Amino acid sequence: MEAEETEKQIKNIGWTLGNDCPCKCKHCYSMSVREKGKNLTKEIVDKVIKQVKKIGVETINLGGNEPIFTNGLKVQDSLLPYILKELTKRNIKVGITTSGISLIALKNVYPECLKLLNDVDISLDSPYEKEHNENRGGDVYKYAIEALEICKKNDIKSGIIMCAMNWNFTKDRIDALLELAKKYDSNIRFNLLKPIQPKHFQLIPSKEQVLENYKYLFKKCDTVELSEPTLSGLVDNNKIRGCACGIYFMRINSITPDGKIPVSPCVYMHDYRVGDLLTDDIFDIVNSEQFNSFKIRKENYEKIEGCKDCDKAEICRGGCFAMAYTYKKCETGKKDLYARDPFCFKEINFNDNIEYKKGEKQLVHENYLCTWIGKPKK
């Protein structure tokens, strides 16, 4: 069934919950704006949940930093268990994204919360321990594996999430990742690295590398979710119309040192932060100029270089706004609403069939941001 344009209706939210993180990932998208925020209180949490409930949110993923560290590095002070209970009480599906640390802490200190998790994404930068630890700046590979074991033992749907970079998005690492996913009955998910800082340019994969390895993944996996616009245009995925950010998805940013909680249409788009969820009405936020910019770009995609005469443009709608915007900003210093996605596949023909196979359970990262989720074939 083909997707249709609808009025803006936020259904999926990512909430940057943690105010601390022990990792120092080389590709981190929040490092440039990271400040240790104010500790959360139940009163603050209740205000946020009341706001998101008003707009009919269906799923929330708790990630960014480590979600267990809502109040510093002392797990016993964490409000993550309270947040999980309050969200599920309101029939909002909730998952977490973690290096493994948050899930291990829940299992050891708050085991009653495991059953509240709809699904869990576990971050791996490489299936090889030494590489992963080096990129994360610490001995954390063991936590990712332990988290996968916890998910399998407790029948929690798991996914392995990898940020695709030039050094880790290779066939040998993909093969090793697939074997790991099969062992723990996990999905795998890939996000393309966005150049939030100029130094990220040295980590970005080439367009040829991205195309070659996604073709490989399409053969090795059943596609569970494909919301990456340029890839969707390439394979004629009529289930989407461009980027979901600011239309169906938004990001609640981490609390600031002075106790404000700004919101943005996309996790990567720090320039588009707006408002304070504790004082501004959420309807005013999602109808703000910052959010409307995402809708304007998507509806006027023909203004983007190369889109006007492209037979893929009706699906792609100019690609990932975050990728296009951050790439041009880091490359030229210009902030351009109609920047072209550098991973445009306009001139590429793709004739292979993609096997789609939705799981029985809705995942919190479906129609969430520009991503791909796959299930390794047996």
C-alpha positions in Angstrom: 0.0 0.0 0.0 1.4 3.4 -0.9 1.9 6.0 1.8 0.0 9.2 1.7 0.9 12.7 2.9 -0.9 13.5 6.2 -0.9 16.4 8.5 1.9 16.4 11.1 1.2 13.8 13.8 4.0 12.8 16.1 3.7 9.1 16.9 7.3 8.2 17.9 9.7 10.0 20.2 13.3 9.6 21.2 14.1 10.9 24.7 17.7 11.7 25.5 17.4 10.7 29.1 20.8 10.3 30.6 22.7 13.3 32.0 26.0 11.5 32.1 27.8 8.9 30.0 31.0 6.9 30.7 31.8 6.4 26.9 33.7 8.7 24.7 32.7 7.5 21.2 34.6 9.0 18.3 31.4 9.4 16.3 29.2 10.8 19.1 26.5 13.1 17.8 26.0 14.9 21.2 29.5 15.5 22.3 29.6 19.0 20.7 26.6 20.1 22.8 27.0 17.8 25.8 26.7 19.3 29.3 25.9 17.5 32.4 22.3 18.5 33.0 20.3 18.9 36.1 19.1 15.8 37.9 15.6 14.7 37.0 12.8 14.6 39.6 9.5 12.7 39.5 7.7 16.1 39.1 9.8 16.9 36.0 9.2 13.4 34.6 5.4 13.7 35.2 5.3 17.0 33.3 7.1 15.5 30.3 4.9 12.4 30.2 1.7 14.5 30.5 2.8 16.5 27.5 3.7 13.6 25.2 0.5 11.8 26.2 -1.5 14.8 24.9 -0.3 14.3 21.3 -1.1 10.6 21.2 2.4 9.2 21.2 2.6 5.4 20.5 6.3 4.6 21.2 9.2 6.2 23.1 12.8 5.1 22.9 15.0 6.1 25.8 18.6 6.7 24.7 21.3 9.3 24.3 24.1 9.1 26.7 23.1 6.1 29.0 19.5 6.2 30.0 20.1 4.7 33.4 22.1 7.8 34.4 19.3 10.2 34.9 20.8 11.6 38.1 24.5 11.1 37.7 26.4 7.8 37.7 24.8 6.3 40.8 22.4 3.7 39.6 20.4 3.7 42.9 19.4 7.4 42.2 18.1 6.6 38.7 14.6 7.6 37.7 14.7 5.2 34.6 12.6 2.6 36.5 10.0 5.2 37.4 9.8 6.5 33.8 9.4 2.9 32.4 6.6 2.2 34.8 4.8 5.5 34.1 5.0 5.2 30.3 3.8 1.6 30.2 1.0 2.5 32.6 -0.2 4.8 29.9 0.1 2.1 27.1 3.1 3.8 25.5 5.5 1.2 24.1 9.0 1.9 25.5 12.4 0.7 24.6 16.0 1.7 25.4 19.2 2.1 23.4 22.3 1.2 25.4 25.9 0.2 25.2 24.7 -2.6 27.6 25.3 -0.7 30.8 21.7 0.4 31.3 20.2 -3.0 30.7 22.7 -4.7 33.0 21.9 -2.1 35.7 18.1 -2.8 35.4 18.7 -6.5 35.6 20.8 -6.2 38.7 19.1 -3.4 40.6 15.6 -3.2 39.1 14.8 -6.6 37.7 11.1 -6.0 37.8 11.5 -3.5 35.0 12.8 -5.9 32.4 9.2 -7.0 31.6 8.3 -3.4 30.8 10.7 -3.1 27.9 9.1 -3.5 24.4 12.5 -3.9 22.8 16.2 -3.1 23.4 18.8 -1.8 21.0 22.4 -2.5 21.9 25.1 -0.4 20.4 28.1 -2.1 18.7 30.6 -0.2 16.7 32.3 -3.4 15.6 31.7 -7.1 16.1 35.4 -7.3 17.1 36.1 -6.5 20.7 39.3 -4.6 20.3 37.9 -2.3 17.7 34.7 -1.6 19.6 36.5 -0.8 22.8 38.9 1.5 21.0 36.1 3.5 19.3 34.2 3.7 22.6 37.2 4.7 24.7 36.7 2.0 27.3 36.4 -1.8 28.0 32.7 -2.0 27.1 32.3 -4.7 24.5 31.6 -7.2 27.3 28.6 -5.1 28.4 27.1 -5.3 25.0 27.4 -9.1 24.9 26.0 -9.4 28.4 23.0 -7.3 27.4 22.3 -9.5 24.4 22.4 -12.5 26.8 20.0 -10.8 29.1 17.6 -10.1 26.3 17.7 -13.7 25.1 17.3 -15.2 28.6 14.3 -12.9 29.4 12.6 -13.1 26.0 13.1 -9.3 25.2 13.2 -8.4 21.5 16.7 -7.1 20.8 18.5 -5.3 18.0 22.2 -4.6 17.4 22.6 -1.0 16.3 25.7 0.1 14.4 26.6 3.6 13.2 27.9 2.9 9.6 31.4 4.5 9.2 34.1 3.9 6.6 36.1 1.6 8.8 33.3 -0.6 10.2 30.8 -0.8 7.3 32.6 -3.7 5.5 31.5 -7.1 4.4 33.7 -9.0 6.9 32.4 -7.0 9.8 28.8 -7.3 8.5 29.3 -11.1 8.3 30.6 -11.2 11.9 27.7 -9.0 13.0 25.2 -11.3 11.3 26.6 -14.3 13.1 26.3 -12.5 16.4 22.7 -11.5 15.6 21.8 -15.1 14.8 23.3 -16.3 18.0 21.1 -14.0 20.1 18.1 -14.0 17.7 18.5 -10.2 17.2 17.7 -7.8 14.5 20.5 -5.6 13.2 20.1 -1.9 12.5 22.3 0.6 10.6 22.3 4.4 10.8 24.6 6.3 8.4 27.0 8.6 10.3 26.0 12.2 10.2 28.9 14.8 10.2 27.9 16.8 13.3 31.4 18.0 13.6 34.0 18.5 10.8 36.2 15.8 12.3 33.4 13.3 11.4 34.2 13.7 7.7 37.2 11.4 8.1 34.8 8.6 9.3 32.0 8.9 6.7 31.7 6.0 4.2 31.7 6.7 0.5 28.5 6.5 -1.5 29.9 3.5 -3.4 30.6 1.7 0.0 27.2 2.5 1.3 25.5 1.2 -1.9 27.6 -2.0 -2.1 27.1 -3.0 1.5 23.3 -2.2 1.7 22.9 -4.4 -1.4 24.8 -7.1 0.5 22.5 -6.6 3.6 19.4 -6.8 1.4 20.6 -10.3 0.3 21.6 -11.5 3.7 18.5 -10.2 5.6 14.8 -9.8 5.5 14.1 -6.1 5.7 12.0 -5.3 8.8 12.0 -1.5 8.4 13.4 0.8 5.8 12.9 4.5 6.5 16.2 5.8 5.0 14.7 8.0 2.1 17.5 7.7 -0.5 17.6 3.9 -0.1 13.8 3.8 -0.2 13.8 5.7 -3.5 16.5 3.3 -4.8 14.4 0.2 -4.1 11.0 1.7 -4.8 9.8 1.5 -1.2 6.3 3.0 -1.4 5.8 2.7 2.3 7.4 6.1 3.0 7.5 9.6 1.6 10.7 11.1 2.7 12.1 11.8 6.1 9.9 11.1 9.2 11.6 13.6 11.4 9.5 16.5 12.5 6.4 14.9 10.9 6.0 11.6 12.8 9.0 11.7 15.0 10.6 14.2 17.4 13.5 14.2 19.9 13.3 15.3 23.6 16.7 16.6 24.3 18.5 16.0 27.6 17.8 18.4 30.5 20.1 21.4 30.6 22.1 22.5 33.6 19.4 25.2 34.4 16.6 22.7 34.2 15.1 23.2 30.7 14.1 20.4 28.3 14.3 21.6 24.7 12.8 19.6 21.8 14.0 19.1 18.2 12.5 17.5 15.1 15.6 15.3 14.8 18.2 13.9 17.1 21.1 15.2 14.9 19.7 18.7 14.3 21.0 20.7 17.2 20.4 24.0 15.3 16.6 23.3 15.3 16.2 22.9 19.1 13.1 24.8 20.3 11.2 25.5 23.5 11.1 24.0 26.9 8.8 21.0 27.4 8.4 22.0 31.1 6.9 25.4 30.3 5.8 25.5 26.7 2.8 23.6 25.4 3.8 20.6 23.2 1.4 21.6 20.5 3.1 25.0 20.2 6.5 23.2 20.0 5.5 20.8 17.2 3.9 23.6 15.2 6.9 25.9 15.6 9.0 27.3 12.8 11.7 24.7 13.5 9.3 21.8 13.1 7.5 23.4 10.1 10.9 23.7 8.3 11.0 19.9 8.1 7.5 19.8 6.5 8.3 22.7 4.2 11.4 20.9 2.9 9.6 17.7 2.4 6.7 19.2 0.5 8.9 21.4 -1.7 11.6 18.8 -2.5 11.7 19.9 -6.1 13.7 23.0 -4.9 16.6 20.6 -4.0 19.3 20.2 -6.5 18.7 17.2 -8.7 15.2 16.4 -7.4 13.0 18.1 -9.9 13.5 15.6 -12.7 14.2 12.5 -10.6 11.9 9.5 -10.9 12.8 8.5 -7.3 12.0 11.9 -5.8 8.3 11.2 -4.9 9.5 8.6 -2.5 12.8 10.1 -1.4 11.7 13.7 -1.1 15.2 15.0 -1.0 16.6 12.4 1.3 17.6 12.7 5.0 17.4 16.3 6.0 19.9 15.8 8.8 22.4 14.2 6.5 22.0 16.9 3.9 22.1 19.8 6.3 24.9 18.7 8.6 27.1 17.6 5.6 26.8 21.0 3.9 27.2 23.0 7.1 30.4 21.1 8.1 31.7 21.3 4.5 30.9 25.0 3.7 29.6 26.6 6.9 26.3 27.3 5.3 22.9 26.4 6.8 20.7 25.3 3.9 17.2 24.1 4.2 17.4 22.7 0.6 20.8 21.1 0.8 21.2 17.9 -1.2 21.6 14.6 0.5 25.2 13.5 -0.4 23.9 9.9 -0.5 21.5 10.6 -3.4 21.2 7.5 -5.7 19.5 9.3 -8.5 21.6 7.8 -11.3 21.6 4.3 -9.8 19.3 1.5 -11.0 18.5 -1.3 -8.7 16.6 -4.3 -10.0 16.8 -6.9 -7.1 13.8 -7.7 -5.1 13.8 -6.7 -1.4 12.2 -9.1 1.0 10.2 -7.3 3.6 9.2 -9.2 6.7 7.7 -7.3 9.6 8.0 -8.9 13.0 5.0 -9.7 15.2 5.9 -6.9 17.6 6.1 -3.2 16.7 9.6 -1.9 17.4 10.2 1.5 18.8 12.5 2.4 15.9 9.9 1.8 13.2 9.1 5.0 11.3 11.4 6.7 13.9 14.2 8.2 11.9 16.2 7.5 8.8 17.3 4.0 9.4 17.3 0.3 8.2 16.4 -2.7 10.3 17.0 -6.3 9.1 16.6 -9.8 10.4 19.4 -12.2 9.3 18.1 -15.0 7.1 18.5 -18.5 8.6 
